[in-house]
Amino acid sequence: TKVKLKTISRIKNLKNKRVLLRTDFNVPLKNSRVVDDFRIKMALPTIKYLLKQKSKVIIISHLDQPKGKKVVKFSLRPVASRLEKLLKQKVFFINQSVEEKVEQAIKILKPGQILMLENIRFQPGEEINSLRLAKKLASYADIYVNDAFAVSHRKHSSVVAITKYLPSYAGLLLE
């Protein structure tokens, strides 16, 4: 039997919706600069689609294997800068992923804007599929979109557990 994938193109109204978008921006860096942006470019169709629909896009991603600890060289800040150049649009970056500052940043996010959170793997609960972490992430959004094909097989909070708390869809890349 065929299973129909629930994709973002099936969502009737995305206007003003807070969309938590899981991407795979695990790209190589050198001297805090992205040296290969292929994975970022692959996510652009989904991001542009969500922006065109006037969603509030909240990106979560990972970089390398920091093992639940904050490791400066694995920060997503350079990735946010590269995404900003590719989109020719401001990408707000916050150096946290589940703290109070994140909630404040999301509250002031306007439709058609993007907020990228810090490396989700800095959170100790991510790689153990913590329901607590997933519930916190889910509180930031109305909808969850997975566009991170390369990590879709991983039982992590931002891939699996989160789907227990939000309506969940595949992004265009995953589709």
MIVEX-976169 format. One record per residue: residue number from 1; residue in three letters; x, y, z of N, C-alpha, C in turn. Coordinates in steps of 0.001 Angstrom, whole numbers, plus 524288, in hexadecimal, padded with zeros to 5 digits. Layout:
N
{rolum NUM; 'Ala'; {X; Y; Z}; {X; Y; Z}; {X; Y; Z}}
...
This chain:
175
{rolum 1; 'Thr'; {8033F; 7FB56; 80000}; {80000; 80000; 80000}; {8036A; 804E7; 80000}}
{rolum 2; 'Lys'; {8017A; 808D1; 7FD49}; {8044F; 80DC0; 7FD0B}; {802AE; 8113C; 80192}}
{rolum 3; 'Val'; {80683; 813B8; 803EE}; {80578; 8176C; 80817}; {8062A; 81CDE; 805D8}}
{rolum 4; 'Lys'; {8022D; 82012; 80666}; {80280; 82579; 80489}; {8057D; 828AE; 8088D}}
{rolum 5; 'Leu'; {80999; 82B2E; 806B9}; {80CBD; 82E85; 80A0E}; {809E2; 833AB; 80AEE}}
{rolum 6; 'Lys'; {8096D; 83549; 80FD1}; {8070B; 83A58; 810F2}; {80B2E; 83E82; 80FDE}}
{rolum 7; 'Thr'; {80A47; 841A2; 80BD8}; {80E1E; 84586; 80A51}; {80C13; 84B0E; 80B31}}
{rolum 8; 'Ile'; {80FB4; 84EC7; 80B67}; {80E2A; 85431; 80C73}; {80AAB; 8566D; 80838}}
{rolum 9; 'Ser'; {80B1C; 85473; 80382}; {807DA; 8567A; 7FF3E}; {8020D; 85530; 80017}}
{rolum 10; 'Arg'; {800F0; 8519D; 803AB}; {7FB76; 85037; 804D9}; {7F903; 85398; 8091E}}
{rolum 11; 'Ile'; {7FC3A; 856B5; 80BBF}; {7FA2D; 859FD; 80FFA}; {7F736; 85E8B; 80D86}}
{rolum 12; 'Lys'; {7F258; 85F1E; 80F0C}; {7EEF5; 8631C; 80CB6}; {7F0BF; 868B1; 80DCF}}
{rolum 13; 'Asn'; {7F20E; 869DC; 812B0}; {7F364; 86F39; 8140A}; {7F81D; 86F63; 817A1}}
{rolum 14; 'Leu'; {7FC56; 87188; 815A2}; {80117; 87207; 818C0}; {80201; 877A1; 81AA2}}
{rolum 15; 'Lys'; {7FE9C; 87B2A; 81906}; {7FF50; 880A7; 81A66}; {7FF40; 8815F; 82056}}
{rolum 16; 'Asn'; {80337; 88424; 8223B}; {803EB; 88538; 827D3}; {80513; 8806A; 82B2D}}
{rolum 17; 'Lys'; {8059A; 87BE8; 828CD}; {806C7; 87729; 82BC8}; {80C94; 8770D; 82D2C}}
{rolum 18; 'Arg'; {80DAA; 8756D; 831F6}; {81312; 874A6; 833A8}; {8149B; 86F20; 831FD}}
{rolum 19; 'Val'; {81861; 86ED0; 82E6A}; {819FC; 869C5; 82C45}; {81F6D; 86867; 82E3F}}
{rolum 20; 'Leu'; {81FBE; 86416; 83114}; {824BD; 86217; 832E8}; {826E1; 85E9D; 82E8C}}
{rolum 21; 'Leu'; {82AFA; 86059; 82C06}; {82D27; 85DA9; 8277B}; {83243; 85AFE; 828FE}}
{rolum 22; 'Arg'; {83245; 855D1; 828D1}; {83708; 852D0; 829F9}; {839FE; 8521D; 824EB}}
{rolum 23; 'Thr'; {83EAB; 85460; 824B6}; {841F0; 853F4; 82013}; {846D4; 850DA; 82161}}
{rolum 24; 'Asp'; {849B8; 84F7B; 81D5B}; {84ED3; 84D0F; 81E17}; {852E2; 850DA; 81BF3}}
{rolum 25; 'Phe'; {854C9; 85436; 81F57}; {858CE; 857FC; 81DDA}; {85E19; 85657; 8201B}}
{rolum 26; 'Asn'; {85F03; 85144; 8202D}; {863FA; 84F21; 82204}; {867F7; 84FBA; 81D9B}}
{rolum 27; 'Val'; {869F4; 85475; 81D0D}; {86D72; 855D1; 818B6}; {87300; 856AB; 81AAD}}
{rolum 28; 'Pro'; {876DA; 855F1; 81736}; {87C46; 856D3; 818E3}; {87D76; 85CA7; 81995}}
{rolum 29; 'Leu'; {88035; 85DCF; 81DCC}; {881EA; 86328; 81EEC}; {887DD; 86351; 81F0F}}
{rolum 30; 'Lys'; {889F1; 867DB; 81DA3}; {88F8A; 868CD; 81E46}; {8901C; 86E7B; 81FE1}}
{rolum 31; 'Asn'; {892C9; 86F72; 82433}; {8935E; 874BE; 82650}; {88E0F; 8776A; 826EF}}
{rolum 32; 'Ser'; {88A53; 87494; 82906}; {884FD; 8768E; 829FD}; {88232; 87866; 82503}}
{rolum 33; 'Arg'; {8836B; 875E8; 820AA}; {880C9; 87718; 81BB6}; {87F05; 871F8; 81935}}
{rolum 34; 'Val'; {87A71; 8721B; 816C7}; {8786F; 86D83; 81401}; {87BB4; 86CB3; 80F15}}
{rolum 35; 'Val'; {87DF6; 8680A; 80E75}; {88123; 866F5; 809CD}; {87E31; 863D9; 805A4}}
{rolum 36; 'Asp'; {879D0; 86176; 8071F}; {87683; 85EB8; 80351}; {870D3; 85F7A; 80510}}
{rolum 37; 'Asp'; {86DE0; 8626B; 801F6}; {8687D; 863BB; 8037A}; {86454; 86071; 800C1}}
{rolum 38; 'Phe'; {865D0; 85BF4; 7FEAA}; {8621D; 8589A; 7FBD4}; {85D44; 8575C; 7FF0E}}
{rolum 39; 'Arg'; {85DF9; 855C0; 803E7}; {85979; 85452; 8072E}; {855F8; 85904; 8085B}}
{rolum 40; 'Ile'; {85844; 85D8A; 808D6}; {85529; 86246; 809C2}; {851EB; 8636E; 804DF}}
{rolum 41; 'Lys'; {85468; 8631E; 8005B}; {851AB; 86420; 7FB6A}; {84D36; 86047; 7FA83}}
{rolum 42; 'Met'; {84DE2; 85B71; 7FC3D}; {849CA; 85779; 7FB81}; {844E5; 858BF; 7FEB0}}
{rolum 43; 'Ala'; {84579; 85BA1; 802ED}; {84107; 85D10; 8063A}; {83E48; 8620B; 8045C}}
{rolum 44; 'Leu'; {840A2; 864E3; 800C3}; {83E71; 869E5; 7FF0E}; {838E2; 8698A; 7FCE4}}
{rolum 45; 'Pro'; {83791; 865A9; 7F9A8}; {83227; 86577; 7F7BA}; {82E16; 86541; 7FC20}}
{rolum 46; 'Thr'; {82F1A; 86232; 80022}; {82B6D; 861DB; 80488}; {82B31; 86709; 8077B}}
{rolum 47; 'Ile'; {82FB4; 86948; 80886}; {82FE3; 86E3E; 80B6B}; {82D10; 87281; 80859}}
{rolum 48; 'Lys'; {82E33; 872DE; 8034D}; {82BB0; 876DD; 80007}; {825CB; 875FE; 7FFBC}}
{rolum 49; 'Tyr'; {8242C; 8711F; 7FF6C}; {81E95; 86FE0; 7FF4F}; {81BF0; 871D6; 80450}}
{rolum 50; 'Leu'; {81E43; 870A7; 808C5}; {81C0A; 87249; 80DCB}; {81BE7; 87840; 80E46}}
{rolum 51; 'Leu'; {81FFC; 87AD1; 80C74}; {82031; 88089; 80CA4}; {81C02; 882EC; 8091E}}
{rolum 52; 'Lys'; {81B5C; 880AC; 80480}; {8176A; 8829E; 800C9}; {811E6; 88212; 80314}}
{rolum 53; 'Gln'; {81129; 87E05; 80643}; {80C1B; 87D18; 808C6}; {80B5D; 88088; 80D9A}}
{rolum 54; 'Lys'; {80F2C; 883D6; 80EB0}; {80F1A; 88776; 8132A}; {80F22; 884AA; 81871}}
{rolum 55; 'Ser'; {81222; 8806F; 818B1}; {812FB; 87DAC; 81DA3}; {8173A; 88071; 820B9}}
{rolum 56; 'Lys'; {81777; 87F31; 825AC}; {81BCF; 880CD; 82902}; {81F40; 87BF0; 82966}}
{rolum 57; 'Val'; {823CA; 87C10; 826FE}; {8270E; 8776A; 8267F}; {82B26; 87739; 82AD8}}
{rolum 58; 'Ile'; {82B02; 872F4; 82DCC}; {82EB5; 87217; 8320D}; {831E1; 86D3F; 83090}}
{rolum 59; 'Ile'; {836D8; 86E15; 82F6E}; {83A21; 869C9; 82D93}; {83D26; 86758; 83213}}
{rolum 60; 'Ile'; {83CD4; 86227; 83247}; {8402D; 85F3A; 835D7}; {84378; 85B8F; 83287}}
{rolum 61; 'Ser'; {84860; 85B24; 833F9}; {84BF5; 857D0; 8311E}; {85055; 85621; 834D0}}
{rolum 62; 'His'; {85407; 85357; 8329E}; {8587F; 851A2; 835BB}; {85D72; 8526C; 83282}}
{rolum 63; 'Leu'; {861C5; 85240; 83538}; {866DD; 85284; 832AC}; {86A87; 84F03; 835C7}}
{rolum 64; 'Asp'; {86C7D; 84B07; 8333F}; {87047; 8476E; 8357D}; {86E12; 84473; 83A2D}}
{rolum 65; 'Gln'; {87185; 842CC; 83DB0}; {8701A; 83F7E; 84225}; {871FB; 841D5; 84750}}
{rolum 66; 'Pro'; {86F89; 8460B; 84933}; {87161; 8486D; 84E18}; {86FE7; 8456B; 8530C}}
{rolum 67; 'Lys'; {86D08; 8412F; 85283}; {86BB4; 83DBA; 856EF}; {868DE; 84082; 85B69}}
{rolum 68; 'Gly'; {86514; 843D2; 85A19}; {861DE; 84648; 85E19}; {8647D; 84AB7; 8610A}}
{rolum 69; 'Lys'; {868E4; 84C91; 85EF9}; {86BAE; 850E3; 8617B}; {86C62; 85551; 85D90}}
{rolum 70; 'Lys'; {86C92; 85A22; 85F9A}; {86D5A; 85EA7; 85C3F}; {87318; 85EDE; 85AA1}}
{rolum 71; 'Val'; {87417; 85E4D; 85590}; {87961; 85E67; 8536B}; {87979; 862C8; 84F59}}
{rolum 72; 'Val'; {87C54; 866EF; 8507F}; {87C47; 86BA2; 84D3B}; {87D49; 86A7B; 8476F}}
{rolum 73; 'Lys'; {880F4; 86702; 8464E}; {88237; 865F7; 840CC}; {87DC7; 86334; 83DDE}}
{rolum 74; 'Phe'; {879CC; 86159; 840B4}; {8754C; 85EDA; 83E33}; {87072; 8625C; 83E47}}
{rolum 75; 'Ser'; {8713B; 8675D; 83F0D}; {86CDA; 86B09; 83EF7}; {86AA2; 86B7E; 83970}}
{rolum 76; 'Leu'; {8658E; 86C47; 8391F}; {862F5; 86CFE; 83411}; {8630C; 872AA; 83222}}
{rolum 77; 'Arg'; {8657E; 8762F; 8350F}; {865B3; 87BAD; 8336D}; {867CA; 87C5E; 82DCF}}
{rolum 78; 'Pro'; {86C31; 879DB; 82C60}; {86E0E; 87A80; 826F6}; {86A28; 87864; 822EA}}
{rolum 79; 'Val'; {8673A; 8746C; 82469}; {86349; 87223; 820EE}; {85ECE; 87609; 82029}}
{rolum 80; 'Ala'; {85D38; 8789E; 82456}; {85927; 87C9C; 823FC}; {85AE7; 8810A; 82064}}
{rolum 81; 'Ser'; {85FD0; 88285; 820CB}; {861F6; 886A7; 81D69}; {861D7; 88500; 817B1}}
{rolum 82; 'Arg'; {8634B; 88027; 816B2}; {86349; 87E39; 81141}; {85DB6; 87DE9; 80F30}}
{rolum 83; 'Leu'; {85A12; 87C12; 81258}; {85495; 87BC8; 810C1}; {8528B; 8813E; 80F78}}
{rolum 84; 'Glu'; {853FA; 884FB; 812A2}; {8525C; 88A67; 811D4}; {85430; 88C5B; 80C72}}
{rolum 85; 'Lys'; {85906; 88B27; 80B0A}; {85B20; 88CC3; 805EA}; {85840; 88A10; 80175}}
{rolum 86; 'Leu'; {85739; 88509; 80228}; {8548F; 8820E; 7FE02}; {84EF4; 883F4; 7FD2E}}
{rolum 87; 'Leu'; {84C4E; 88541; 8016B}; {846D8; 88703; 80117}; {8465A; 88CD7; 7FFE5}}
{rolum 88; 'Lys'; {84ABA; 88FAD; 800C3}; {84A9D; 89569; 80050}; {84667; 897A2; 803EE}}
{rolum 89; 'Gln'; {8464D; 89573; 808A3}; {84274; 896F1; 80C97}; {844D4; 8960C; 811F4}}
{rolum 90; 'Lys'; {8437C; 89967; 815A0}; {84572; 898F4; 81AF8}; {843D5; 893B2; 81D5F}}
{rolum 91; 'Val'; {847A4; 89120; 81FB6}; {8469C; 88C67; 822BF}; {84837; 88DB4; 82857}}
{rolum 92; 'Phe'; {84461; 88E06; 82BBE}; {84585; 88F20; 8313A}; {847CB; 88A2F; 833A7}}
{rolum 93; 'Phe'; {84BEC; 88AD7; 8369E}; {84E7E; 88660; 8391A}; {84E8D; 8873A; 83EFA}}
{rolum 94; 'Ile'; {84D66; 8831E; 841C9}; {84DB2; 88365; 84777}; {85134; 87EF7; 84955}}
{rolum 95; 'Asn'; {854E9; 88041; 84CC2}; {858D2; 87C61; 84E4D}; {856DA; 878A5; 85286}}
{rolum 96; 'Gln'; {851DC; 8779D; 8526E}; {84F64; 873E2; 855FE}; {84B57; 870CC; 852E0}}
{rolum 97; 'Ser'; {84996; 86C79; 85525}; {8458C; 86981; 8525F}; {840AB; 8687A; 855A5}}
{rolum 98; 'Val'; {840F6; 868E4; 85AD1}; {83C38; 86807; 85DEC}; {83BAB; 86BAC; 8629F}}
{rolum 99; 'Glu'; {83EA5; 86FC1; 862DB}; {83E6F; 87337; 86757}; {83A3E; 8776A; 866A3}}
{rolum 100; 'Glu'; {8396F; 87A7D; 86AB5}; {8356A; 87E8E; 86ABB}; {83625; 88286; 86651}}
{rolum 101; 'Lys'; {83B09; 883BF; 86508}; {83C29; 8876A; 860C6}; {839AD; 8859A; 85BA6}}
{rolum 102; 'Val'; {83970; 88086; 85AE5}; {8372A; 87E52; 8561E}; {8315F; 87FB5; 855E0}}
{rolum 103; 'Glu'; {82EA0; 87EF4; 85A21}; {8290C; 8803C; 85A56}; {82825; 885FA; 8591D}}
{rolum 104; 'Gln'; {82B65; 8896D; 85B3E}; {82AE4; 88F05; 85A41}; {82BDB; 89049; 85480}}
{rolum 105; 'Ala'; {82FCF; 88DD5; 8522E}; {83116; 88EC5; 84CAE}; {82CA0; 88CF7; 8491E}}
{rolum 106; 'Ile'; {82A36; 88897; 84A77}; {825E6; 8868F; 84750}; {82125; 88A20; 847B2}}
{rolum 107; 'Lys'; {82033; 88C49; 84C4D}; {81BB8; 88FD2; 84D01}; {81C00; 89499; 84977}}
{rolum 108; 'Ile'; {820B4; 89682; 84864}; {82130; 89B31; 8451C}; {82225; 899EF; 83F52}}
{rolum 109; 'Leu'; {82284; 894E2; 83E14}; {82342; 89346; 838A3}; {81E56; 8947F; 83582}}
{rolum 110; 'Lys'; {81F1B; 896CD; 830F5}; {81AB5; 89846; 82D9B}; {81A0F; 8945C; 8292E}}
{rolum 111; 'Pro'; {8155D; 8940D; 826F3}; {81493; 89090; 82276}; {8188A; 891D2; 81E28}}
{rolum 112; 'Gly'; {81AC6; 88DC9; 81BE2}; {81EA8; 88E84; 817C4}; {8242B; 88F50; 819CD}}
{rolum 113; 'Gln'; {824EA; 88E8E; 81EF3}; {82A1F; 88F06; 82137}; {82C19; 889B5; 82309}}
{rolum 114; 'Ile'; {83146; 88974; 823BB}; {833DF; 88495; 82542}; {8370C; 88561; 82A37}}
{rolum 115; 'Leu'; {83696; 881A2; 82DB9}; {839D2; 88170; 83267}; {83C90; 87C29; 83263}}
{rolum 116; 'Met'; {841C1; 87C39; 832B7}; {8449F; 87753; 83323}; {84685; 876B8; 838BB}}
{rolum 117; 'Leu'; {84559; 8723A; 83AF6}; {8470B; 87103; 8403E}; {84C81; 86E98; 84020}}
{rolum 118; 'Glu'; {84F29; 86ED1; 8448E}; {8545F; 86C8C; 844FC}; {85415; 8669A; 8446A}}
{rolum 119; 'Asn'; {85865; 8644D; 84333}; {85922; 85EAF; 84273}; {855F8; 85B83; 8466C}}
{rolum 120; 'Ile'; {85229; 85899; 8447B}; {84EB2; 85594; 847E5}; {851AF; 85149; 84ACC}}
{rolum 121; 'Arg'; {85608; 84FA2; 848A6}; {8591B; 84B92; 84B49}; {85C43; 84DAD; 84FE5}}
{rolum 122; 'Phe'; {85BE9; 852BE; 850F5}; {85E1D; 854D2; 855CE}; {85A9E; 85342; 85A68}}
{rolum 123; 'Gln'; {855E3; 85189; 85944}; {85228; 84FE8; 85D4C}; {85305; 84A25; 85E9E}}
{rolum 124; 'Pro'; {853FD; 848F7; 86397}; {854F3; 84382; 86518}; {85069; 83FDC; 863C8}}
{rolum 125; 'Gly'; {84BA4; 841E0; 86386}; {84727; 83E85; 86271}; {84652; 83D29; 85CBC}}
{rolum 126; 'Glu'; {848EC; 83FE4; 8593E}; {847F0; 83F1C; 853A1}; {848E6; 83983; 851DD}}
{rolum 127; 'Glu'; {84D89; 8378A; 852D8}; {84EF4; 8326C; 850BC}; {84CAD; 82DD0; 853BC}}
{rolum 128; 'Ile'; {84A0F; 82EE6; 8582A}; {84777; 82AA2; 85B05}; {84185; 82ADD; 85A37}}
{rolum 129; 'Asn'; {83FD2; 82E19; 85674}; {83A46; 82E84; 85519}; {836E9; 83038; 859C0}}
{rolum 130; 'Ser'; {838E2; 833FF; 85C9F}; {83635; 835EB; 86145}; {830DB; 83840; 86008}}
{rolum 131; 'Leu'; {82CE3; 83639; 8629C}; {8279B; 83851; 861F0}; {82744; 83DD2; 86433}}
{rolum 132; 'Arg'; {82A15; 83EB7; 8685E}; {82A18; 843DE; 86ADB}; {82C31; 8480D; 8671F}}
{rolum 133; 'Leu'; {83089; 846D6; 86487}; {832C8; 84A76; 860B5}; {82F07; 84B3C; 85C21}}
{rolum 134; 'Ala'; {82CCE; 846FD; 85A43}; {82922; 8474C; 855D7}; {8246A; 84AAA; 85740}}
{rolum 135; 'Lys'; {8226F; 84A05; 85BED}; {81DE7; 84D0D; 85DAB}; {81F3D; 852E1; 85DE1}}
{rolum 136; 'Lys'; {823F2; 85423; 85FB8}; {825B8; 85991; 85FF5}; {8261F; 85BCA; 85A6A}}
{rolum 137; 'Leu'; {82895; 858F5; 856E4}; {8290C; 85AB0; 85175}; {823A1; 85B78; 84F02}}
{rolum 138; 'Ala'; {8202F; 857D0; 85013}; {81AE0; 85809; 84DE1}; {817F2; 85CDE; 84FCB}}
{rolum 139; 'Ser'; {81932; 85EBA; 8547E}; {8167B; 8634B; 85694}; {817AC; 8683E; 85367}}
{rolum 140; 'Tyr'; {81BA8; 8680A; 85022}; {81D2B; 86C90; 84CFA}; {81A19; 86D01; 847E5}}
{rolum 141; 'Ala'; {8172D; 868F5; 84679}; {81508; 868D7; 8412F}; {80F75; 866C9; 840F8}}
{rolum 142; 'Asp'; {80D1E; 8677B; 83C66}; {807EA; 86566; 83B40}; {80857; 8606C; 837FD}}
{rolum 143; 'Ile'; {80C89; 8601D; 834FE}; {80D54; 85BDC; 8313D}; {81313; 85A50; 83142}}
{rolum 144; 'Tyr'; {81418; 85549; 8307F}; {81969; 8534B; 82FFA}; {81A32; 85162; 82A66}}
{rolum 145; 'Val'; {81E9B; 852E7; 8280A}; {81FF2; 85114; 822CD}; {8255A; 84EA9; 822FA}}
{rolum 146; 'Asn'; {825B1; 849C2; 82147}; {82AC0; 84721; 820EC}; {82CAB; 84787; 81B4F}}
{rolum 147; 'Asp'; {8311A; 84A12; 81AA5}; {83395; 84A60; 81580}; {8393E; 84880; 815E9}}
{rolum 148; 'Ala'; {83A51; 84576; 819F3}; {83FA0; 843A7; 81B0F}; {84026; 83DE5; 819AC}}
{rolum 149; 'Phe'; {84044; 83CCC; 814A9}; {84078; 83764; 812C8}; {844DF; 8343C; 81554}}
{rolum 150; 'Ala'; {84983; 83691; 815A8}; {84E1D; 833B1; 81789}; {84DBB; 831F7; 81D3D}}
{rolum 151; 'Val'; {84A38; 83454; 82050}; {849B4; 832AE; 825CB}; {84461; 8303C; 826F0}}
{rolum 152; 'Ser'; {8413D; 82F70; 822F7}; {83BF0; 82D6C; 823C9}; {83BD6; 827F1; 82620}}
{rolum 153; 'His'; {8400F; 82521; 825C0}; {84055; 81FE3; 82808}; {841FD; 82002; 82DC4}}
{rolum 154; 'Arg'; {84363; 82494; 82FBA}; {84549; 82509; 8351C}; {840C7; 825E8; 838F6}}
{rolum 155; 'Lys'; {84107; 82323; 83D40}; {83D02; 823AF; 84145}; {83EAB; 82813; 844FC}}
{rolum 156; 'His'; {83E1E; 82CF0; 84308}; {83F8F; 83198; 845FE}; {83AB0; 834D2; 8471D}}
{rolum 157; 'Ser'; {83AFD; 8380D; 84B1B}; {8367A; 83B3C; 84CBA}; {83452; 83EA3; 8485C}}
{rolum 158; 'Ser'; {837D8; 84110; 84552}; {8361A; 844AC; 8413E}; {83480; 841E7; 83C34}}
{rolum 159; 'Val'; {8348A; 83CC0; 83C45}; {832FA; 839B6; 837AA}; {82E53; 8362D; 838F6}}
{rolum 160; 'Val'; {82E97; 8336E; 83D56}; {82A9B; 82F90; 83EAC}; {826E2; 83174; 84301}}
{rolum 161; 'Ala'; {828F9; 8328C; 84794}; {825A5; 833EC; 84C12}; {82234; 838B0; 84AF8}}
{rolum 162; 'Ile'; {82432; 83C65; 8481B}; {82144; 84133; 846FE}; {81C11; 8401A; 84444}}
{rolum 163; 'Thr'; {81BDF; 83BEE; 8413C}; {8171D; 83AB3; 83E46}; {81291; 83911; 841CE}}
{rolum 164; 'Lys'; {813B3; 83802; 846BB}; {80F88; 836B9; 84A7C}; {80C8B; 83B9C; 84C30}}
{rolum 165; 'Tyr'; {80EE4; 84029; 84B58}; {80CB9; 84504; 84D76}; {80AD5; 848F7; 84972}}
{rolum 166; 'Leu'; {80C2A; 8483F; 84489}; {80A96; 84BFE; 84078}; {808BA; 84932; 83B99}}
{rolum 167; 'Pro'; {80519; 84B9B; 838AC}; {803D3; 8497B; 8337F}; {808EA; 8497D; 8305C}}
{rolum 168; 'Ser'; {80A25; 84524; 82DD9}; {80F49; 8447E; 82B6C}; {80EE5; 8435A; 8259F}}
{rolum 169; 'Tyr'; {81272; 845C4; 822B2}; {81264; 8455E; 81D02}; {817E6; 844BF; 81AED}}
{rolum 170; 'Ala'; {81841; 842D0; 8162B}; {81D37; 84283; 81369}; {81DFD; 84788; 8105B}}
{rolum 171; 'Gly'; {822DE; 8495B; 81044}; {82436; 84DCF; 80D01}; {824F4; 84C08; 80764}}
{rolum 172; 'Leu'; {825F3; 84FB6; 803F4}; {82676; 84E87; 7FE69}; {82B3F; 84B1B; 7FD3F}}
{rolum 173; 'Leu'; {82F7A; 84BE8; 80011}; {83432; 848B5; 7FF5A}; {8331D; 8431B; 80108}}
{rolum 174; 'Leu'; {830B8; 84276; 80587}; {82F8C; 83D39; 80776}; {82BB1; 83A7D; 803CA}}
{rolum 175; 'Glu'; {827F1; 83D72; 801CD}; {82415; 83B47; 7FE2E}; {826D3; 83925; 7F959}}
